[in-house]
Amino acid sequence: MDRYPFIVVEGLDGTGKTTLRKGLFRLFEGVFRTTPLAVLTTNFLDAAVAGDLVEGKYQPAENNRERYLAALAADKRATAERLIAPCLPERPIIADRWLLSELAFFAVKHDRPPKETYAQLAEHLHVVPDLTLVLDITPDAAMERAAGRQGDATRPDWDVMDIQTRVREVYRGVAEAPAAFPALGKVHRLDAAQDRATVLHTAWEALDRHRLLPPLEGAAS
């Protein structure tokens, strides 16, 4: 590759996305002496849609559904064009969620098929992740982990068993048919029930297998 990779980490709350992102961050710093850029799914780089983003996420309703979807598309487009694309020649990008979580949100909260949501979000999105890592774990295990975190980590309208079970079903369904969702890039499922060191090792192996790691300095070409 003539640039660094764009990596996305997806999964239920409590599956270890933040832990994996931090582990990959440290490995890139330690092994390749380059500091990745870590981004969140919503970055508020399009100020004009910030209000719709907040309302649509935390007060989802039929009357704001389309505005929220349009706001997500605008914000992702701005993030890709202003933040991700300019940085890729200089450093890896590691995103905590990107597209897959949005497909799950609209499927669960608005009963919208993932392919419909995908079509609107990906239509003008020309920066594609090189790899989407999907951390998979049972909803009860994920919720137990999330409940043990400090702060206001759980949401009563989202972090409940039936909702998280449906979210996982969307994740798995999309991950099993990645050809129908090319804007996710290559998709790799990770067993998040394993210990964090094993999950990090497996993710690093996936990056290597897909030839997404830059050459080491001094290594023979």
Secondary structure, DSSP 8 states (H G I E B T S, - for coil): --S--EEEEEESTTSSHHHHHHHHHHHHHHHH----EEEES----SGGGHHHHHHHHHS--GGGHHHHHHHHHHHHHHHIIIIIHHHTTTS-EEEE--SHHHHHHHHHHH---HHHHHHHHHTT-----SEEEEEE--HHHHHHHHHTSSSS---TTTSSHHHHHHHHHHHHHHHT-GGG-GGG-EEEEEETTS-HHHHHHHHHHHHHHTT-S---TT---
